[in-house]
């Protein structure tokens, strides 16, 4: 592995920050300089980052699931030996466990930490970057079972974080910020009902009945078209009071006899 010489580095001092990016694709940086890592070693580094403190047997089994345990452990020993030769990717080995060195910053940890702060009730305005955190999928184009599992875990974590941010802003009366977070969640998963429900609630809280009804029917049409489903009763109930006069007028129009049907 070697830093790209075309990119200026911050120097070779031990204090140079090493950062591992797995969201949106694998990138290992030393300072601002990208480190070129062979694909086979990328998998090892990524898994160690996602499974801190995993044992050698666990890592080997996930990385080489079709190999015998002895062969998988041998492949892991070789990979770890290669990684320990390069200070651009420091590793910490304690007994039978392996983790990234304490100086390595992992973008997945930033997402998890932001979600934890939101979950613990911190003011969403203090959770800097909550909307942008985790906007990109984990290691797109990788199809290892462990990647697929963590990709979905992080996707769900981000969706719940965004919905919680939107809900907190809504309760505080910050409707613009609430709508921004709800729309961010909606963009991440257009068929998920919760962010659409939040959008309807936000418009109603602002007194924008037209926007609320419009958002409801946009989602209903999308759901019918894509899945042949209807919105849940909980979402429909949000508009009961708003739509009641319209529904009542429609019923009266349907049962009222037409002028042509009247006796003369």
C-alpha positions as CSV (number, residue, x, y, z in Angstrom):
1,X,0.0,0.0,0.0
2,X,1.3,3.5,-0.8
3,X,0.1,7.0,-0.6
4,X,-0.7,8.6,-4.0
5,X,2.2,10.9,-4.7
6,X,0.1,13.2,-6.8
7,X,-1.8,14.3,-3.7
8,X,0.0,16.5,-1.1
9,X,0.4,14.9,2.3
10,X,0.4,16.5,5.7
11,X,3.7,14.9,6.4
12,X,4.8,11.5,7.7
13,X,4.6,12.3,11.4
14,X,2.9,9.7,13.7
15,X,0.3,12.4,14.5
16,X,-1.1,12.4,11.0
17,X,-4.7,11.4,11.1
18,X,-5.6,8.1,9.5
19,X,-9.3,7.9,8.4
20,X,-11.2,5.0,7.0
21,X,-14.3,5.7,4.9
22,X,-16.7,2.9,4.1
23,X,-19.8,4.9,3.3
24,X,-20.0,5.5,-0.4
25,X,-17.0,3.3,-1.1
26,X,-13.7,2.2,0.4
27,X,-11.2,5.0,1.0
28,X,-8.3,5.0,3.3
29,X,-6.6,8.4,3.9
30,X,-3.5,9.3,5.7
31,X,-4.0,13.0,6.3
32,X,-5.4,14.1,3.0
33,X,-3.5,11.6,1.0
34,X,-5.3,8.5,-0.3
35,X,-3.7,5.2,0.4
36,X,-3.8,2.6,-2.4
37,X,-5.0,-0.7,-0.9
38,X,-5.4,-4.0,-2.9
39,X,-9.0,-5.2,-3.0
40,X,-8.3,-8.3,-0.9
41,X,-6.8,-6.2,1.9
42,X,-9.7,-3.7,1.6
43,X,-12.1,-6.5,2.7
44,X,-9.9,-7.3,5.7
45,X,-9.6,-3.7,6.8
46,X,-13.3,-3.0,6.3
47,X,-14.4,-6.0,8.3
48,X,-12.0,-5.2,11.2
49,X,-13.4,-1.7,11.2
50,X,-17.0,-3.0,11.3
51,X,-16.3,-5.8,13.8
52,X,-14.1,-4.2,16.4
53,X,-12.7,-6.7,18.8
54,X,-13.7,-9.7,16.7
55,X,-11.6,-12.9,17.2
56,X,-9.4,-14.2,14.5
57,X,-11.7,-17.2,14.0
58,X,-14.7,-14.9,13.5
59,X,-12.9,-12.7,11.0
60,X,-11.5,-15.6,9.0
61,X,-14.9,-17.3,8.9
62,X,-16.6,-14.2,7.5
63,X,-13.8,-13.3,5.0
64,X,-13.3,-16.9,3.7
65,X,-16.6,-18.7,4.4
66,X,-16.0,-21.4,1.8
67,X,-12.5,-22.3,3.0
68,X,-11.6,-24.7,5.8
69,X,-11.0,-23.1,9.1
70,X,-7.3,-23.9,8.9
71,X,-6.9,-22.3,5.5
72,X,-9.1,-19.3,6.4
73,X,-7.0,-18.6,9.5
74,X,-3.8,-19.0,7.4
75,X,-5.1,-16.4,4.9
76,X,-6.0,-14.1,7.8
77,X,-2.5,-14.4,9.3
78,X,-0.9,-13.5,6.0
79,X,-3.3,-10.5,5.5
80,X,-2.6,-9.2,9.0
81,X,1.2,-9.6,8.5
82,X,0.9,-7.5,5.4
83,X,-1.1,-4.8,7.1
84,X,1.2,-4.6,10.1
85,X,4.1,-3.8,7.8
86,X,2.3,-0.6,6.7
87,X,1.9,2.2,9.3
88,X,-0.8,3.8,7.1
89,X,-3.2,1.3,8.5
90,X,-2.4,0.7,12.1
91,X,-3.9,-2.4,13.8
92,X,-4.2,-3.3,17.4
93,X,-4.0,-7.0,18.3
94,X,-4.8,-8.1,21.9
95,X,-4.7,-11.8,22.5
96,X,-7.0,-13.3,19.9
97,X,-8.8,-10.1,19.0
98,X,-8.0,-7.6,16.2
99,X,-9.2,-4.0,15.8
100,X,-8.1,-0.9,14.0
101,X,-5.5,1.2,15.8
102,X,-6.9,3.8,18.2
103,X,-5.8,6.6,15.9
104,X,-7.9,5.5,13.0
105,X,-11.1,7.5,12.5
106,X,-14.0,5.5,10.9
107,X,-16.9,7.3,9.2
108,X,-19.3,4.6,10.3
109,X,-18.5,5.5,13.9
110,X,-19.5,9.1,13.2
111,X,-22.9,8.0,11.9
112,X,-23.5,5.7,14.9
113,X,-22.4,8.4,17.3
114,X,-24.6,11.0,15.8
115,X,-27.6,8.6,15.9
116,X,-26.9,7.8,19.6
117,X,-26.8,11.5,20.5
118,X,-30.2,12.0,18.7
119,X,-31.6,8.9,20.4
120,X,-30.5,10.2,23.8
121,X,-32.5,13.3,23.3
122,X,-29.8,15.9,22.4
123,X,-31.1,19.0,20.7
124,X,-31.0,17.9,17.1
125,X,-29.5,21.3,16.2
126,X,-26.4,20.3,18.2
127,X,-26.0,17.0,16.2
128,X,-23.9,18.6,13.5
129,X,-24.3,16.8,10.2
130,X,-27.2,14.6,11.2
131,X,-28.9,15.1,7.8
132,X,-25.8,14.3,5.8
133,X,-24.5,11.5,8.1
134,X,-24.7,8.2,6.3
135,X,-26.2,9.6,3.2
136,X,-24.3,7.0,1.1
137,X,-24.7,3.3,1.4
138,X,-22.0,1.1,3.1
139,X,-19.5,-0.2,0.5
140,X,-21.8,-0.1,-2.6
141,X,-21.0,-2.8,-5.1
142,X,-19.8,-5.2,-2.3
143,X,-22.0,-8.3,-1.8
144,X,-20.4,-10.2,1.0
145,X,-23.0,-11.4,3.5
146,X,-21.5,-9.4,6.3
147,X,-21.6,-6.3,4.1
148,X,-25.2,-6.7,3.2
149,X,-26.1,-7.2,6.9
150,X,-24.3,-4.1,8.1
151,X,-25.5,-2.1,5.1
152,X,-29.1,-2.7,6.1
153,X,-28.4,-2.1,9.7
154,X,-26.9,1.3,9.0
155,X,-29.6,2.2,6.6
156,X,-32.3,1.5,9.2
157,X,-30.2,3.4,11.8
158,X,-30.1,6.5,9.6
159,X,-33.8,6.3,8.7
160,X,-34.8,6.2,12.4
161,X,-32.4,9.0,13.3
162,X,-33.8,11.3,10.6
163,X,-37.3,10.5,11.7
164,X,-36.4,11.2,15.3
165,X,-34.8,14.5,14.3
166,X,-37.9,15.5,12.4
167,X,-40.1,14.6,15.3
168,X,-38.0,16.5,17.8
169,X,-38.1,19.6,15.5
170,X,-41.8,19.2,15.1
171,X,-42.5,19.1,18.8
172,X,-40.3,22.2,19.2
173,X,-42.3,24.1,16.5
174,X,-39.3,24.2,14.1
175,X,-41.3,23.2,11.1
176,X,-38.8,24.1,8.5
177,X,-36.1,21.9,10.1
178,X,-38.6,19.2,10.7
179,X,-39.7,19.1,7.1
180,X,-36.0,19.1,5.9
181,X,-35.3,16.0,8.0
182,X,-38.5,14.2,7.0
183,X,-37.8,14.9,3.3
184,X,-34.2,13.6,3.7
185,X,-35.7,10.3,5.2
186,X,-38.2,10.2,2.3
187,X,-35.4,10.5,-0.3
188,X,-33.6,7.6,1.4
189,X,-36.6,5.3,1.2
190,X,-39.5,6.7,-0.8
191,X,-41.9,3.8,0.0
192,X,-41.5,4.0,3.8
193,X,-44.6,5.4,5.3
194,X,-43.2,7.1,8.5
195,X,-41.5,10.0,6.8
196,X,-44.6,10.7,4.6
197,X,-46.7,10.6,7.8
198,X,-44.3,13.1,9.3
199,X,-44.6,15.4,6.3
200,X,-48.4,15.4,6.6
201,X,-48.2,16.1,10.3
202,X,-45.8,19.0,9.7
203,X,-48.0,20.6,7.1
204,X,-51.0,20.3,9.4
205,X,-49.1,21.8,12.3
206,X,-48.3,24.8,10.0
207,X,-51.9,25.1,9.0
208,X,-51.2,24.1,5.4
209,X,-54.2,21.8,4.8
210,X,-53.7,21.8,1.0
211,X,-50.0,20.7,1.4
212,X,-51.0,18.0,3.9
213,X,-53.7,16.6,1.6
214,X,-51.4,16.8,-1.4
215,X,-48.6,14.9,0.4
216,X,-51.1,12.2,1.5
217,X,-52.4,11.6,-2.1
218,X,-48.9,11.7,-3.6
219,X,-47.9,8.9,-1.2
220,X,-51.1,7.0,-1.7
221,X,-50.7,7.0,-5.5
222,X,-47.0,6.0,-5.2
223,X,-48.0,3.1,-2.9
224,X,-50.8,1.9,-5.2
225,X,-48.6,2.1,-8.2
226,X,-45.5,0.4,-6.8
227,X,-47.0,-2.1,-4.3
228,X,-50.7,-2.2,-4.9
229,X,-51.2,-1.2,-1.2
230,X,-53.1,1.5,0.6
231,X,-51.7,3.8,3.3
232,X,-52.1,2.5,6.9
233,X,-55.2,3.5,8.9
234,X,-52.8,5.6,11.1
235,X,-51.8,7.7,8.2
236,X,-55.4,8.1,6.9
237,X,-56.5,9.1,10.3
238,X,-54.2,12.1,10.2
239,X,-56.5,13.8,7.7
240,X,-59.9,12.7,9.1
241,X,-60.8,16.1,10.4
242,X,-59.4,17.9,7.3
243,X,-61.2,15.7,4.8
244,X,-64.4,15.3,6.8
245,X,-66.3,18.2,5.2
246,X,-65.2,17.1,1.7
247,X,-66.3,13.5,2.3
248,X,-69.6,14.7,3.7
249,X,-70.3,16.9,0.7
250,X,-69.4,14.0,-1.6
251,X,-71.9,11.7,0.2
252,X,-74.7,14.3,0.1
253,X,-74.1,14.9,-3.6
254,X,-74.2,11.1,-4.3
255,X,-77.6,10.6,-2.6
256,X,-79.3,13.9,-3.7
257,X,-81.7,13.2,-6.6
258,X,-80.9,15.0,-9.8
259,X,-83.3,17.6,-11.2
260,X,-84.1,15.3,-14.2
261,X,-85.3,12.6,-11.7
262,X,-87.8,14.8,-10.0
263,X,-91.5,14.5,-10.6
264,X,-93.3,17.5,-12.1
